[in-house]
Amino acid sequence: HMSDEVTKRVQDAIFAFSIGDDDQAEKILKQVVAEEKSSIEAYRALSEISLSLGKLDQAEESCRNALLIDPDDLTAVVSLARILVKKGDKEGAESASAKARLLGWKEELAEE
């Protein structure tokens, strides 16, 4: 469960990013994860923004933090696969992709 305050700050960061204010977006999210160690949505957003800024190590670290909170978070697993592809970690990327497919199937089955 996310507090409304955290959710709002993550949305602010995503908005800042969407209008091209990358530094502001990154700053907000770094503050959020420093204060809220269990905010999976903040880690996910930080991971995506770091990836698009080419900060691959930061992206991977944020992504892995999200996965520490929820190892079966499909969004984070997919992000990890994309980050590892960019980093040239073929084996890691393939393993994350396989896991993402498995989680995707599980979600589809659960919805039926």
Phi, psi and omega in degrees: 000125180267141173288151181300324181299313180297313180303317181296318181293321177296318178297320176301317181296316181296322178296313179304315180298319184293335178261012173091007179267071186299317183299316180297315180301313182296318182298312180302311185293323178296322177295315182300312183290334176292324182272323185243088185296344185252017181275092182298323183291327177292317178297319179299314181295317180298321179298312181297315182293318178300318180299314183289338176273358180079012178270079192291322180294316179295320179299314182295317180299315180296318181296316180293327175295319176300319182287338173292325179288315178216099183298340182255023179284110187300316180303314182291322180295318178296317177301316181301317179301315181296319180295315183292327174300312180299325182280351180083014178270084187296315182296315179298319181295318180295321180293318178293320179297318179297318179295319180298317178299315180299314179296322178298317178296317180301316180297316179299317181296321182294330183282336185290000000 
